[in-house]
Each structure stands twice: as C-alpha cells, then as structure tokens.
Amino acid sequence: MKKIIFIILGCLTFGLGTIGIFLPFLPTTVFYLLTAFFWLRSSEKLYQKFVASKFYAEHIDRTLVRKEITTAGMVRMFIMMFVVFLIPCLLVDNVVMRVTMATVYVAHVIGLTWYFKFSGRKRSKGTAKAEAEVEVLD
C-alpha cells in the first residue's frame, strides 16, 4: 500500500514539476526532488528512468549538483523571485514589510549569485580525479 501511495505521489509531483517549467510560481526543482524521493522509495524502475531523463539532468543535476547555471537562467530566476516578492508588497500597505521583503530579496540575489558562480567552482586535479574514481566504483 505504501509503495502504491509513493508511486502516485511521485507521479503527482512529477506532473507539478513539469508544469512548473512553464509557470513561474510553481517550483520545478522542489517538485522534481520530491519525485526522486518518492520513486526511490517505491520503484527502482521509475527512479532510474527519472534520473536518466532530460528533466532531471537539466533541473536537478546540472543546476544543483554541478552548480552550472547560465547567466540568462539566473536572470530569469531573479525576475521570477522579484515577481513573487513584489506581489505581497503591492497587496499590503506596510512599509516595514516592504523593507523586509526588499532586504530578503537582495540577500537572495547576493547569496544565490555567490552559490552558483563562486562557491565550489575551483577544484584541484586531485579532487576531480578522486571524484571520478568514486563514480567509477559506484
């Protein structure tokens, strides 16, 4: 019973994640991570198909694991974040909240730019070789 529920939840989160590619207010990455979680615990076949798919490679592996994101991708991400942060600022007439939202947005821009562009990008040859050996052993 648990296996069937996890397969259904995985299908649901996969569908929502795929829709999130086209709708900026649905977080594709979060739903794809949930899909991997549910299918890993329910169906090895579905999990392996998902991990081998272009959806996983583009939205999870390339972006989160290898920290590779294009400048256009970052700009698109920050514009979507801006829209999400702007909506409550327009709906609520509270200066403290607007300043807080602006501060949090700027912190996100700085933090995510640092994370994707500067952290973990430089690896020594020894580290890269060791990681390649680990992948071969797995």
Summary of the structure (lengths in Angstrom):
residues: 138
radius of gyration: 18.6
end to end distance: 30.8
largest distance: 57.8
contacts: 346
relative contact order: 0.08
helix: 80%
strand: 0%
